[in-house]
Amino acid sequence: MKFIKLTIAAIIVLLVLPSGYLIYQRNLSSSTNHWFSASGNCELCHGTSDVASRDAQGNDVSPITHWRSTMLANSSNDPFWRAKVKHEGLVNPEHKEALENVCTRCHAPMGMINALLNNAAAYTFADLQNDEMGQDGISCTLCHQINGFQAGEFSGVFNLNEAKEIYGPFTSPITQQMFSNTGYTPVHNTIINESRLCGSCHTLITNSVDDDGNFTGHTFVEQALYHEWENSVYKQQNKSCQLCHIPRIDEGVQISSRPNFAAKREPFGVHSLTGGNSFMLGLLKQNHEEMNLAAGEENLTASIKRTEELLTQNTITISLQEEKRTSDSVYFAVHLRNKAGHKFPTGFPSRRAYLEFIVSNNQDTLFHSGAENATGLNHITDGKYEKHYNTISKQDQVQIYEFVMGDTEGEVTTILERAYEPLKDNRIPPEGFSVTHSNYDTVRIVGNAVFDPDYSNGLGSEQLIYALPLSLLNGLTKIGVKMHYETVPESWVQDLFSHSENDENIGQFKMMYEQLEHKSIVIARDSLEMLFTGLNQDKSTPVIIYPNPSAGTIQLKGINKTYRYTVYSQNGKYLKGGTINADVELNLDLPGGYYFLHLESGNQQHVNQLIIKS
C-alpha cells in the first residue's frame, strides 16, 4: 500500500550522526498565511546554534529542536487521528465535512483558523492536503498569539489579536529582529504560562448523535484535562500544565541567536512538550521516511525516551503488601498514587491503564490476572466493558482504569460522535480531587468506582485487594504486580479497522499498527517473595542449625553442596538471603521473635523455624 506524500515543497536533509547512523529529516516549512507563520521561520533565530539555545553544559535546548518531534508538531500527520476522522465520516457521511472542519481546528489549527477567519465555508482534509500551514501542526505562532479565552474555554475556542504580537514570559524583549524577519512583535504576557492555554484544546465537548446520525440535543465531554487540573491540588498550588510539560531549567539561556548579544534568560522552558503517547511516537519513528516527516528520527528517539521517563517517574507509584490472612485465604493490597495534575490516564478516550497480577512458585504460574498477548491485554469482553473492582479473586477479572463511552442505546461505542453518556470512568483522580467541586459534573466518577471510598478521599490514591485461597500457595512464592499503559488498545481499533478497505488513511494506519511490535508500556511495578509453610518439604536434610533459640547468630553444619538460604518473617515476608556452599556462621541481625529459615538446593527445599531471643 502506498503512502500519501505530503505536498510541502521541502528538501530532504541527510545527517550523519557520530555513530555513523544515517538520518533523513525534512526541512521545516517557511510558509506564511494571513494570521500565522510556519515553524521554519522561527527556526531562523530559535533553532540550533553554537551560542544560543544551549544550557550550561552545552546541550541543545532549542525550542525548535525539541518541538519538532512532539505530538503537537505532528498533530496533523498523526495517522491514528487521520484514520479516526475518516472513520467518523464513513459512519456518519452526512457530517463528514463538518467533522473534518471541527477536528482540524485543534490538529491543523494554523490552516483551519486562517480559513475560518477569512470566511471560508469549511476546512477539510482536501484543504489540508495542499496547505503547508495546516501541515505544520500546532506550531509556534499559534500558541504564542493566543491573548484571551471566550466563554466555555473548550473545543479550540480562544482569541487571537490582529496586531501580530508574539507573547512570551520574559519582560523587555528585543523586538527589532523578530519584526524585521517575520513581521511579528514579541510582547511580554503571562498568558503563555496559563493552563487555560492548553485547556482550550484539551477540553473537548461534542454534539451527540444517535445511530441514525440524528442530533440528540445532548453534548458529551470527550476529554476535560483542564477541568481535571482545576479539581486538583495542582490548581490550588498554582502549578500549571506548562511546569510539567515544558519543564524549566533554572539557569540562563540565550533564547535567540539574533542579535548575538541577546542576554540570557531564566528560568528557561524546554519545549519538549512531553505527554504520554510513546506508542504513537514509536509509530512515527518506524514510518518516518515513508511519511516524509520533519521530526528527525534521532529527535523522535529523544522524545520517546522523555515520554517513557515521564510515564515511569511522574505518573503513578505502586506498592504491594500482604494485607491480612484468615484460616483459608490471604489478601494482598495494591496501593496506587496518582502523581499527575489530572486523572490518570487522561486525554483521548482510548487511553487506559490496567494491572497485571502474577503469583508463581518454582516456575509454575499459580494465579495470573491481566495477562498480555502479543498485541496487548489478553482479555475479551465481547463488546462490553470490565467493571471496576474493589477485590479481585478470579483470574478472569482484571482491573482496567479507563473511560468508556456509551451510545444512545447504552452500548459501548468508540465512535466519538455517537458518544451520548459515559458508562465507566474509574481513572484515578489527582490529589485534591473533590466530588463537591463546582466542575465535578464535567469530570465525575462513573460506574462501580462511585462506591469506592478511595476515589473521593482527595488523596489521589486507589487500593485494590487480591484475595487468594491459602491452599493455592505453597512454599517459596513470588507475587508481582505491574501497571500497563496503552494509548491505542486493540479493542479501540476493531471497528475502525473494519473500514480499512474503504479508506486509504484507515488502511495505512492499520498496516502501521500491526507492524509495531509493542502496544503497551509498563509504568510501575512492585513484588514480594514470601514463604508459605504448607510446603511438602524434604525432611532428610543433613544440615544442623544451632543454637535455636539463639541471640541472633546461628551455625549451619553439614553443608556439602550449594544452598540458597532465605529468612522470612512469621507471616512469610522476605527479610534477607544469600548463597552458601560450606559450613558457615550467620549473623541474622534481627529483633527477637519467630522466623523461618528456608534452604533450597535443586529440587530439595527445607524449612526450619528459628527463635531469636529478645
FIPA-336468 format. One record per residue (C-alpha): residue in three letters; x, y, z. Coordinates in steps of 0.25 Angstrom, whole numbers, plus 5000, padded with zeros to 4 digits. Layout:
BEGIN
ALAXYZ ...
END
This chain:
BEGIN
MET500050005000 LYS500650144996 PHE500650255006 ILE500050395002 LYS501250485002 LEU501150625008 THR501150734998 ILE502150825005 ALA503250864996 ALA504350825004 ILE505850785004 ILE506250655010 VAL507450675019 LEU508450555021 LEU509050565035 VAL510250475039 LEU510250455054 PRO511550425061 SER511050275061 GLY511050275046 TYR509550255046 LEU508850325035 ILE507650405038 TYR506750465028 GLN506050595032 ARG505150685024 ASN505350835026 LEU504250915033 SER503350995025 SER503551145024 SER502151175018 THR501251285024 ASN499751325023 HIS498951445028 TRP499051405042 PHE500151305044 SER501651275041 ALA502151135040 SER503251085049 GLY504351095039 ASN504351245040 CYS504451235055 GLU505651135054 LEU506451245048 CYS506651305062 HIS506151195071 GLY506751075065 THR508051005068 SER509251105069 ASP510651105074 VAL510351205084 ALA508851215086 SER507851115092 ARG508951035099 ASP508951005114 ALA510151025123 GLN510750885119 GLY510550925104 ASN509350835102 ASP508350875091 VAL507150925097 SER506650995085 PRO505051015085 ILE505050965070 THR505950845073 HIS505050795084 TRP503750835078 ARG503950775064 SER503850625069 THR502650655078 MET501250605076 LEU500850755075 ALA501750775063 ASN501250655057 SER499750675061 SER499250685046 ASN500150565042 ASP499650475053 PRO499250345046 PHE498250305057 TRP497650445057 ARG497450445041 ALA496950305041 LYS495950335053 VAL495350455046 LYS495150375033 HIS494550265041 GLU493550365047 GLY493250425033 LEU492950285028 VAL492050245039 ASN491250385038 PRO491550425024 GLU490550545024 HIS491450605035 LYS492750575028 GLU493150715024 ALA492650775038 LEU493450675045 GLU494750705037 ASN494550845039 VAL494350835055 CYS495550735056 THR496550815049 ARG496350935058 CYS497250865068 HIS498050775060 ALA498350875048 PRO497951005054 MET498851095046 GLY498151055033 MET496751035039 ILE496751165047 ASN497351245036 ALA496251195026 LEU495151225037 LEU495551365039 ASN495651385024 ASN494151345023 ALA494351205017 ALA493151115017 ALA493951005023 TYR495350945024 THR495450795021 PHE496550685019 ALA496550725004 ASP496950865008 LEU497950815018 GLN498650725007 ASN499050855000 ASP499350945011 GLU500750955017 MET500251035029 GLY499250935033 GLN500250825032 ASP501150905041 GLY500350855053 ILE500250925066 SER501351025063 CYS502051145070 THR501151255065 LEU499851185069 CYS500151175084 HIS500951305085 GLN499851385079 ILE498651345088 ASN498351465096 GLY496951425103 PHE495851325104 GLN494451325101 ALA493351275110 GLY493351125111 GLU494851115109 PHE494750985101 SER494850915087 GLY495951005082 VAL495251135085 PHE496151255088 ASN496451395084 LEU497551445075 ASN497951585072 GLU498151655059 ALA499451735064 LYS500351615061 GLU500851615075 ILE501651485080 TYR501451465095 GLY502651415103 PRO502951405118 PHE504151505119 THR504051655121 SER504651755112 PRO504851665099 ILE505751715088 THR504751745077 GLN505451785064 GLN506051655059 MET504751575060 PHE503951695054 SER504951705043 ASN505051565039 THR503551515041 GLY502651635043 TYR502351595058 THR502651675070 PRO503051605083 VAL502251655095 HIS502351605110 ASN501051535114 THR500851435125 ILE499651375118 ILE500751275111 ASN500951205125 GLU499451195128 SER498751055128 ARG497551115120 LEU498551125108 CYS498650965108 GLY497250945113 SER496551015101 CYS496850895092 HIS497050785103 THR495550815107 LEU494650755096 ILE493150765096 THR492450685085 ASN491050685080 SER490450555081 VAL489650475070 ASP488850345070 ASP489150225062 ASP488350295050 GLY489250415051 ASN488150505057 PHE488650605067 THR488050575081 GLY488250715086 HIS489250665097 THR490650695098 PHE491750595102 VAL493050625109 GLU494050555101 GLN495250605110 ALA495450705120 LEU496850715125 TYR496750865129 HIS495550835138 GLU496250715144 TRP497450805147 GLU496550915153 ASN495950805162 SER497350765168 VAL498450815177 TYR499250865165 LYS498250975163 GLN498251005178 GLN499751015177 ASN499751095164 LYS500550985157 SER500151005142 CYS500150895131 GLN501450965126 LEU502250945138 CYS502150795135 HIS502050785120 ILE503050905117 PRO504050875129 ARG504850995134 ILE506350995136 ASP506851095146 GLU508051155138 GLY508251265128 VAL508051225113 GLN508151315101 ILE506851295095 SER507151355081 SER508351355072 ARG507951495067 PRO508451585072 ASN509651505076 PHE509851595089 ALA508451565094 ALA508451545109 LYS508251405115 ARG506851385121 GLU506351295133 PRO505651205136 PHE505651155122 GLY504551065118 VAL505050945110 HIS503950915099 SER503950765100 LEU502450775102 THR502550625107 GLY501250555108 GLY500850405110 ASN500850355095 SER502150275093 PHE501350175085 MET501050285074 LEU502450345075 GLY502950205072 LEU502050185060 LEU502450315054 LYS503950275056 GLN503750145049 ASN503050205038 HIS503750335038 GLU504350335024 GLU503150285017 MET502250395023 ASN503350495019 LEU503350555033 ALA504150675038 ALA504350625052 GLY505650545050 GLU505850405055 GLU506850445065 ASN505950555071 LEU504750455071 THR505650355079 ALA505950465089 SER504450495090 ILE504150355093 LYS505150345104 ARG504650465110 THR503250415109 GLU503550285115 GLU504350355127 LEU503150435129 LEU502150315130 THR503050235139 GLN503550345148 ASN502450445149 THR501050385147 ILE500850265157 THR501450205169 ILE501150065173 SER501349975185 LEU500949835189 GLN500849775202 GLU500149665209 GLU498849725216 LYS498349605224 ARG498149455226 THR497049375230 SER496949225232 ASP496749195218 SER497149325210 VAL498249425208 TYR497949565204 PHE498949655196 ALA498749805195 VAL499249885183 HIS499350035186 LEU499350135175 ARG499650285176 ASN499450385164 LYS500550485163 ALA500050555152 GLY499150685152 HIS497950615145 LYS497350485145 PHE498150365141 PRO498050325130 THR497450445123 GLY497350515110 PHE496750445097 PRO495750335102 SER496550215096 ARG497550235107 ARG497550135118 ALA498450065129 TYR498249925135 LEU498849845146 GLU499549705143 PHE499649625156 ILE500449495156 VAL500749395166 SER501749285163 ASN502449165170 ASN503649095164 GLN503449135150 ASP501949105151 THR500849215150 LEU499849205161 PHE499049325158 HIS499049425147 SER498049545145 GLY498349635134 ALA499149545125 GLU499649605112 ASN499849545098 ALA500649595086 THR499649715083 GLY499349755098 LEU498349715109 ASN497949575106 HIS496449605111 ILE495249595103 THR493949665107 ASP493149635095 GLY492749785093 LYS492549805107 TYR493449865118 GLU494149815130 LYS493449875143 HIS494349945154 TYR494749845165 ASN495049875180 THR495449725181 ILE495949625171 SER495849475174 LYS495849415160 GLN496849415148 ASP495849455138 GLN495649585146 VAL496549705142 GLN496549845148 ILE496549945136 TYR496650095138 GLU495850155127 PHE494750245121 VAL493750165114 MET492750235104 GLY491250195103 ASP490350225091 THR488850255092 GLU488550115094 GLY489450095105 GLU490450015097 VAL491950035097 THR492450115085 THR493750165080 ILE493050265070 LEU493250395076 GLU492050465070 ARG491150355075 ALA491650365090 TYR490450405098 GLU490850375112 PRO491950315120 LEU491750175124 LYS493050165133 ASP494150255138 ASN495050205148 ARG496250275144 ILE497050305157 PRO496750455161 PRO497850545164 GLU498250585179 GLY497250695184 PHE496050645175 SER494750665181 VAL493350625178 THR492750755183 HIS493650835173 SER492850925164 ASN493250855152 TYR493050715157 ASP491950695147 THR492950705136 VAL494050615142 ARG493150515150 ILE493450375154 VAL492550275147 GLY492150135150 ASN492550045162 ALA493650135165 VAL492650235171 PHE492450135183 ASP493950125185 PRO494350225196 ASP495750235191 TYR495250315179 SER494650425188 ASN495750435198 GLY496450545192 LEU497850475193 GLY497950435178 SER498050295182 GLU497450155180 GLN497550025187 LEU497149885181 ILE497149755188 TYR497449625182 ALA496849505190 LEU497549375188 PRO497249235195 LEU498349195204 SER498349055198 LEU498849115185 LEU500149165191 ASN501149065196 GLY502649085199 LEU503449205193 THR502449285185 LYS502649415177 ILE501549515176 GLY501749625166 VAL500849745161 LYS501149835148 MET500349955143 HIS500249955128 TYR499850075120 GLU499250075106 THR498950195097 VAL498250115086 PRO497749985091 GLU497349875081 SER495949885086 TRP495950025081 VAL496349995067 GLN495449875064 ASP494249955058 LEU495250055052 PHE495949945044 SER494649885039 HIS494650005030 SER496149995025 GLU495749955011 ASN494850075009 ASP495850185013 GLU497350195010 ASN497650265023 ILE497050155031 GLY497750055023 GLN499150115025 PHE498950135040 LYS498449985041 MET499749945034 MET500650035043 TYR499849985055 GLU500049835052 GLN501549855049 LEU501849925062 GLU502449825072 HIS501949875085 LYS500649935089 SER500749965104 ILE501850015114 VAL502049965128 ILE502050095136 ALA502150045150 ARG502349905157 ASP502549845171 SER502749705176 LEU502849615188 GLU503549485191 MET502949405202 LEU502949275209 PHE501649195211 THR501949085221 GLY500948975216 LEU502148935208 ASN502348785206 GLN503848795209 ASP504948695209 LYS505148655224 SER506448585221 THR507348705221 PRO508748675227 VAL508848815231 ILE508948845246 ILE508548985251 TYR508949025265 PRO508749095275 ASN507249105273 PRO506749185281 SER507949285278 ALA508349425281 GLY508349455266 THR509549375262 ILE509449235257 GLN510349125252 LEU510049035240 LYS510748905239 GLY510748795229 ILE510748885217 ASN511348795206 LYS510648865193 THR510148995189 TYR508949045196 ARG508149175195 TYR507649225208 THR506549325211 VAL506049375224 TYR504549415225 SER503749475236 GLN502649395243 ASN501549445233 GLY502549405221 LYS503149535217 TYR504549525211 LEU505549585220 LYS506949545215 GLY507649435208 GLY508949385200 THR509649265196 ILE510549175204 ASN511349055200 ALA512149015213 ASP511849015228 VAL511649165232 GLU511249255243 LEU510149345240 ASN509949475248 LEU508449505245 ASP508349635252 LEU506849625254 PRO506049665266 GLY505449565276 GLY504349475270 TYR503949355262 TYR504549345248 PHE504649235237 LEU506049195230 HIS505749135216 LEU506949055210 GLU506849015195 SER507748935186 GLY507248885173 ASN505848815175 GLN506148805190 GLN505548905200 HIS505548915215 VAL504849005225 ASN505349025239 GLN504649115250 LEU505649205257 ILE505449265270 ILE506249395273 LYS506349435288 SER506049585291 
END
